[in-house]
């Protein structure tokens, strides 16, 4: 049995189980039994597996080099549409191990979203500042007394791993129960508020300081969330939610196919986030609609402008072509001659035929060739150069059909040839 095949056949041989093994000539793409590999047994791409529900393919999700990526794409395309494909990190693992890994992915994504869904931590001192910011008549005397300058420190609760930020002079605490890194993040933000020394002794502040304070408070909250591994940005939440939906679906499909009982759902603990996700998706859809509408409007305007230009050009063409045939070189034709039907004219000196593509040949040659062409048309015959050469200056007549005369890159319409023939005949009569 043959075992060495072109690279583009290996994936198909494996996918359709035509034989038990095969490889390409380079030996870097091969299969042995149920598994197909790229560059060696360390990188299995896919494996045929059987279950009570039928046959399926386990397909790798591992990263790969450029060449291996081509192998992976070849394998993916070769798998028949009717065969279920389940992605996993290591296709050599047993189905139960893969099922557990998919369940772990669901659990991890759920955990991340549960952190987002959990109530936000509250920081009394920051709330006092916020209240003062939204209340024009409010003062900041108490917070200023605690936060002014750099006389702040972190303090650990005795016997516990709880931290607080304390004003050393007064003992004013920002938060009494906090993880160490959260305390550090808030301390860093407040410590950098350069605007505190511009607040009056009674706690009043100038309006221009509010933006600075708002920014510092928001940063403190974001830093605290970041330390706790929480990102409440709607785009991030929607991305996590989408990943969880996909993980739940793929895990359930895998378990159902291989007969495992475990089935997953979106837990109630994160259901409050669904509104955020749907709102974000709706916003995305609206932005996409507006973007697509703008793009279509742009394309439509371009199409209308192009059609208008084409119409204007079509209206001008006959006049411009006639001007060229009469010996002028209209500026409007510059750059367009190659796209127009090939035209002919007699040179100003009267001794050459000029083409709109820039070629020239003697009028005397035209007088010899035109009767041949006209005779062919009259007899309903065609001509194809086959060893006998009919010269047109430096060029040769290649072909005569019922509608054209061809010489090199020139394809001259019959009407143009008949027009120049009539003009030459008229010149001969005048000269006689």
Secondary structure, DSSP 8 states (H G I E B T S, - for coil): ---B--HHHHHHHHHTT-SSEEE-TTSSEEEETTEEEESSTT-EEEEEEEETTEEEEEEE-----HHHHHHHHHHHHHS-TTSEEEEES-TTS-HHHHHHHHHHHHHHHHHHHHHHHS-----HHHHHHHHHHH-TT---HHHHHHHSTT-EEEEE-TTSS-EEEEETTT--BS-SS--HHHHHHHHHHHHT-TTGGGS-TTS---GGGHHHHHHHHHHHHHHHHHHTT----HHHHHHHHHHHHHHHHHHHHHHHHHT--------GGGGGGHHHHHHHHHHHHHHHHHHHHHHHHHHHHHHHHHHHHHHHHHHHHHHHHHHHHTT---GGGTTTGGGS---EEE-TTSSEEEETTS-EEEHHHHHHHHHHHHHHHHHT--EE-SS---EETTEE--EE-SSEEEETTEEEEHHHHHHHHHHHHHHHHHH-
